[in-house]
Amino acid sequence: MPDHTIPATPPSSEPLSEAVPARKYVENKPPRGLYVRVFIYVIATHVLLAMMSLVVIAANSR
């Protein structure tokens, strides 16, 4: 039995002049949540370093 496949869209002999090329979406700005997360990480890191410094100072004073 021969394989008879029919293309979904038949090829046209003339080029499509109205076809608009698809524009690629480019995001120029990072999402706002990124700034919030970075801010929290920076604050948490500073607080952690300050607490560790207090622990070291307390351990050295004994």
C-alpha positions as CSV (number, residue, x, y, z in Angstrom):
1,M,0.0,0.0,0.0
2,P,1.6,3.3,-1.1
3,D,2.0,6.1,1.4
4,H,-0.1,9.1,0.3
5,T,0.7,12.0,2.5
6,I,-1.0,15.3,2.0
7,P,0.6,18.4,3.4
8,A,-1.5,20.5,5.8
9,T,-1.0,23.6,3.7
10,P,-0.5,23.3,0.0
11,P,2.6,25.2,-1.2
12,S,1.8,28.4,-3.1
13,S,3.6,29.5,-6.2
14,E,3.6,33.2,-5.2
15,P,5.5,34.5,-2.1
16,L,3.5,35.9,0.7
17,S,4.0,39.7,0.6
18,E,1.8,40.4,3.7
19,A,3.6,38.1,6.0
20,V,5.1,40.0,8.9
21,P,8.1,38.4,10.4
22,A,7.6,37.4,14.0
23,R,9.3,39.8,16.4
24,K,11.3,38.2,19.2
25,Y,10.4,39.4,22.7
26,V,13.3,41.0,24.5
27,E,13.0,41.9,28.1
28,N,15.0,45.0,28.9
29,K,14.4,45.2,32.6
30,P,14.8,42.4,35.2
31,P,11.7,41.6,37.1
32,R,11.0,43.7,40.2
33,G,11.2,40.6,42.5
34,L,14.8,40.2,41.6
35,Y,15.7,43.6,43.3
36,V,13.7,42.6,46.4
37,R,15.5,39.3,46.7
38,V,18.9,40.8,46.2
39,F,18.1,43.5,48.8
40,I,17.0,40.8,51.3
41,Y,20.1,38.7,50.7
42,V,22.3,41.7,51.2
43,I,20.6,42.7,54.5
44,A,20.6,39.1,55.7
45,T,24.3,38.7,54.9
46,H,25.1,41.9,56.8
47,V,23.1,40.9,59.8
48,L,24.7,37.4,59.8
49,L,28.2,39.0,59.7
50,A,27.4,41.4,62.5
51,M,26.1,38.6,64.7
52,M,29.2,36.5,64.0
53,S,31.3,39.5,64.9
54,L,29.5,39.9,68.2
55,V,30.0,36.1,68.9
56,V,33.7,36.4,68.2
57,I,34.0,39.6,70.4
58,A,32.1,37.9,73.2
59,A,34.3,34.7,73.0
60,N,37.5,36.8,73.1
61,S,36.4,38.8,76.1
62,R,35.9,35.7,78.3
